[in-house]
């Protein structure tokens, strides 16, 4: 049986060029980048070259990037260390109800430490009302943390407008750009972003590597204590092969490639929706009408549970998700769909996420639509037979 991968919002397969780059680095530049001898200097040169590539990709300075283990560490660092540094200035932090858990859990922890965390609501398109943000901003607000693109429904927040509002306040602006990095053009200067988190494994790079952009006017205390790596901002021996692989993954995403991917993903989405309609499947698109990140499609399949759909699609050879992969072992319903539609909405328990990637083909999408159609009709027929 052929297995078709449609869960690229969870992670992506490494590009062959990335694997080749990492293999070369593991063989050639095994030195510790903090060592001052020849082998250390060679490894450090790789770090410098890769860091420059990463910084250029978001219009940042090289020294504004802290290499981390990924977006979870980056988000935790940005949030917890901002709170630690600025607690005497104020204890209000603003975020949204649909953030990734690597943002929501640090926020919950800070609430136990006496911080006032405001969770902005979202509409049915998964987007905040800028008036709500403006009203929530006070002189005591030290941080605004709002994701760039949602990992479950793909809604794209109005980042530029948010940055403009926050710029005129006392707060710093942090964004989790994990799902948009590599697809959308990001300019931290034009959008007034102070802190930004990404992971390499979302763009066909390796796992356990990412970065945190920190505006050079901000000096956060180190989140990981130990050595003096990353200019004393993040202790731990750098993973040079992974950093090199990350840089290669970014190099591959030229403006032409990104434009082609966006066009392909839009075509796959139209194809999928058209096939389901042609087969009389009763469904709705979650976050319909929103400005969406192109690779994510979240569907409400009416009358069939998420669990049944996931299980049967897996048995049929299709990898999709019911929500965030980081909560795959959690039986709790999607906090994103609850925030958008309410806890009582059937969408919460009857939705699936499909996410396209570089290797997705039109034939894959057609095969998926056919399999999903069979599964839905079979399960609805069983329900009808039971009365």
Secondary structure, DSSP 8 states (H G I E B T S, - for coil): ---EE-BTTT-----HHHHHHHHHHHHH--S-TT--SHHHHHHHHHHHHHHHHHHHTTT--GGGEEEES-HHHHHHHHHHHHHHHHTTT--EEEEETT--HHHHHHHHHHHHTT-EEEEE---TTS---HHHHHHH--TTEEEEE--SB-TTT-BB--HHHHHHHHHTSS-EEEEE-TTTBTTB---TTTTT-SEEEEEGGGGT--SS-EEEEE-TT-----SS-SS-HHHHTS-S---HHHHHHHHHHHHH--HHHHHHHHHHHHHHHHHHHHHHHHTT--EEETTTTS-B-TTEEEEEETTS-HHHHHHHHHHTTEE-BSS-GGGTT--S--HHHHHHH-TT-GGGGSEEEEE--TT--HHHHHHHHHHHHHHHHHHHHHHHHH-
